[in-house]
């Protein structure tokens, strides 16, 4: 979804971006689900591994690894936007400080580690706290959506506002990671119960559909009941809870079809997501060199060209990540060496 979404969005001729066209409308809707799924599943998997490590006696190691991975993602996120050739000729700008998905996921994982450490003795408290944080971030979105941080250095303000070009901001996107962490606690606590899978699929689907179709109604009712303006604002700009509903419905479908999609190729793709992200970013947006498909082709493709091109692009990026890229291990080893050196100096 990420690969084809970025390819088509970057290269499709604007004349074909017609919301009255059913095919484009469906594509646009599902493209909007990609990031919420990405963030939610990151929180789910990461927190599940944290809880699992606690019960196997490796919690400290897992938390250190989580912090290192968070820092690694932040570093890669910035590195992908460094205009190397411009810097060589002495041309500098602050645009490389804009925040994208990797920085937000990295910082969210760091937050998750800190919260887990603070609630280490009580996993139930961690579960409740992450649920409440997710709700708080989503419900208060109207309060911070248009905040300006003109007096705050861009290195920090870019995590909170899009006014300088950031694609993602830590709020509200940390909310999806928090909900993913909450789901992880449920999985770990009840996974051995009889008919857990069936109950989970049903709950995901029911709650997902309810969020999609009834969450706005619920916040309107709360507004009428308590006369609290914030609830009305949430009801009339309710994409966060709606997208969370989409995520839950997708989870239910994929969990139900688990045995059919656990194919070696799909599992291998899942293990290469960071490499795939880095490679696709370089090819499309021209990281480091400033020369990518965005610069070479631009928004010029016809729909059939974009469709075929997206399939070829997906295959190419996966092929490169399988056979040539060692991004995860290479960068992670650098981060680990850096952290080990810092530990040595502190001693």
N, C-alpha and C positions, 0 to 999 in steps of 0.2 A: 504493500500500500504506500509506503514511504517512497520507494523507488519510482513507481509509475506516477504517483502524485506529483512529486517534484519535477519529473521529466515533462509531463504534460502541462503542468502549470507554468513552467519556465519557457516552453517552446511552442505551445499552441497559439496560432494566430488569434488575436483578440476578437476578430469578427465572428468567430465561432463560439465565443463565450456567452451563450444565450440561455438565460435561466428559464425561458419558455420551452426550450428543447428538453425533452424528458431524459434523454441519455446524458446530456451535460449536467442536468439537475441532479440526477442520481449519482453521477461521478463526484460532483461537488459535495454532496451530502456525505458520502462515504469517505471522501478525503478529509472532511472535518472530524471524522471519528478517529483517524489515525493517531494523532498526538495524545488524546485522552487515553487510548488503549496503551500507547507506549509508556506514558507516565504511570498509569495504574498498575500495569504488569511489572514495571520496574520496582515499585514499592512492594508488591505482593511477593515477588521472588526474593528480593533482597531481605525483607523482614522474615520471611519463612526460613531462610538460611541462618539468620541471626538466632531465631528461636531454636532451630534444630541444633545449632552449635552449642547453645547453652546446655541442652540436655545431653550432649555428647562430651561436654567438658572442654570445648574449644572456643568458648565465647570470646575470650580476649583476643585470640588470633583472628577470629572472624571480624571483630570490630576494627582491629588494626587494618585488616585487609579492606574493609569497607571504607575507612577513612582514606586509605591510599587510592582506592578506586575512585572515590569522589573527587579527590584532588587531580587524579589523572584525567577524568572526564572534563573538568574545568580547564585544565591546561590544554587538552586537545581542542576544546571548543574555541579557545582564543587563538591557538596556533593556526587553525584552519582559515582564519581571516587575516593573517599577517601578510601584507603585500610586500613580499621579499624584494622584488625588483625596484619598487618605489623607494624602499628604505635604502637600497644600494646607491640610489642617485640623490639621497638626502631629502626625499619627499616624505613627510610624516603627517599622519592625521590620527584622530582618536577613534576612527570608525572600527578598527579592529577590536575595540573594547565593547562592542555591542554584544548582547547576550542572546544565545540561541539555546536549542534544546539540550545540548550536552552540558552546558554550564548549570542549567536549572536542575537537570537530573543529578548531576554531581553534587550540587549544594543540598538538594533534597535528601540524598543518601547520607550526607554528613549530618544533617539535622536528625535523620532517623536513628543514626548511631548514637548521637548525643542523648536523644529522648529515651532510647532503649537502655543506655547506660544509667540514666537517672532513675529508671523504673525497673532496673535489672532484677530485683528480688520479687517482682510481682508482674508477671506477664499479662494478667487481667487488667492491671492498671495501664500498661502500655497499650493494650487493645482499646480500652475506653478512651484514653487520651488521644490516640490517633483518630478515632472516630469523631471526637469532639473538635479536634483541630481541623479535620476535613470539613465538617459542617460550618465551623466558624469562618474559615477562609472563603467558602462558597457564599454563605449568607451575607457576609460583609462586603462582598465584591462591589456593590454600588458605592460604598464609601471611599474606596481607594482606586476605582477605575480611572478617574481623571485627575489624580493627584499629580502635582508638579514638584520636581526636586531640583530646581535650577541652582540652588546654592550648595548642592551635594556633589562631590566629585563623581565624574561619569563612571569611574570604576565601580562605584557602589550604586549610584542612581539607576544605572542601566538594568539592574536586577529588579527594579521596582516600577519603571516607566518605559514606554516604547517611544518616547518623544525624541530620543537620539538614534533610533533605528533598530532597537532590540526587537527580535522576532518573538521571543518568549520572555516572561518575567516570572520570578519565583512565586509571586502570588498573582493569579490563583492556582498556578500549575502544581505547586506543592500539595494542594488539596487532593489532587488525584493520587499522588504518591501516598498520602496519609490514608486515604480510603483503601488503597492497595495493601498497605500494612495492616489495616484492620481486618481485611479479608484473609490475609495470611494467618493471623491469630486464630480465626475460625477454622481454617483448614487444618492447622496443626492440632488444635484442641479436639476436633470432632472427626478427624479423618478415619479413625478405626471403628466408628459407630456403624451398625448395620444400615444399609441403604443410604449411606452418606452421599454417594454420588447422585442418586436419584433426587434426594431432598435438595442438594445443592443446585442441581440443574433447574429444578422447579422454582426454588427461591430466587436464583439469579434472574430467571425469565420473568417471574411475576413482579419482583421489585423493579426490574429494568423497565418493563412496560408501564408500571405505575409512575415511575419517574418521568418517562417520556410524555405520557398523556395526562397525568394528574398532579404533577408537582407544582405547576403554575396555579392550578385551581386551589391546591392546599395553601399556598402562600397568600393567595387572595382571601381565602377564608380566615387565615390567621390575622391578616390586616383588618378585616371587618370585625374580628373578635377583640383584638387588642388595640386597634387604631394606631398601629406602629408603622410609620411610613416606609421603613426599610423593607418590610415584608412585601409591600406593594411594588417597590422598586425591583425586588428579586423576581416577583411574578411576571413583570413586564419585560424583563431582560434575563430570561431563565435558560441560557444556553449551557451553563455549567452542570446543573442537575439533569438536564435533558441529555447531554452528552454522556454523563455518568450512567444514565439509563441505557444508552446505546452500548456502552462498554459491558454492562452486566448481561444484556441480551446476547452479545457476541460471545462472552465467556460461557454462557449456558450452551450455546450451539457448539462451540469448539470442545467444551468439556464432555458433552454428550457424544460427540464424534471422535473422542480421544483415540480409540484403538485404530480408527481409520486414517488418522493424520499423523500417527507416530511412525512415519516412514523415515528411513535413514537420511534421505536428501533433505527433508524438512527439518529434522533434528540438527543436521549439520549447518543449515542456514541459520537456525536459532543460536548456534554456538558462535557464529561469525558476525553478529549484528553490529558490533563496534567497527570491525574492519569494513563491513559493507557500508556503514554510514560514512566513514572517512573517505573511502574510495569514490563513492557516488558524489560526495560533496566536491572533491577535487575535479572530477570529470565534468560535472554540470556547471559549477560556479568558478572554476579556475583558481582554486586555493593556491597560494604561494606564487604562482606565475601570473595570475590575472587573465589566463587564457583557458576558457572552458566552453562548453556548448552554449551557455548563456551569451557569451561574447561573440562566438563564431557564427551561431545560427540565429539566436534571438527568437522572438515570438513570430515565427514565420510558417510553421508547419500546418498542413491541412489535417483534418481529423484522422483520416486513415493513415497518414504518415506518422502522426503522433502516437496512434495506437500500436502500429508495427514497431516504431522506434522504441516505445516503452518496453515492449516485450524483449527486444534485442538488448536494450540497455540493462534490463533486469538480469538477463542471462549473462551478459558480459561482466557486470559487477560481481555477481556470485562466483563466476569462474575465476576472476582475478583473486577474490578473497580466499577461495579454496586452495589455489595452487601457488600463489605468489606472495600474498600479504601475511605478515606476522605482526600486525599492528598491536593487537592486544598484549601478546607476550613481550614484545620489544618495549613498548611504552611502559607497561607495568613494571618490567624489570628496572627501568631507569628510575621510576618513582620509588621503588623499593630501595634501590641503592642510595638515593637521595635521603630517604627517611633514615636508613641505617647510619649514614654519615652524620646526620643531625643528632642521632642518639649517641654516637661516639663522642661528638663534641660536648654534648650535655654532661656526659660522664666525666 
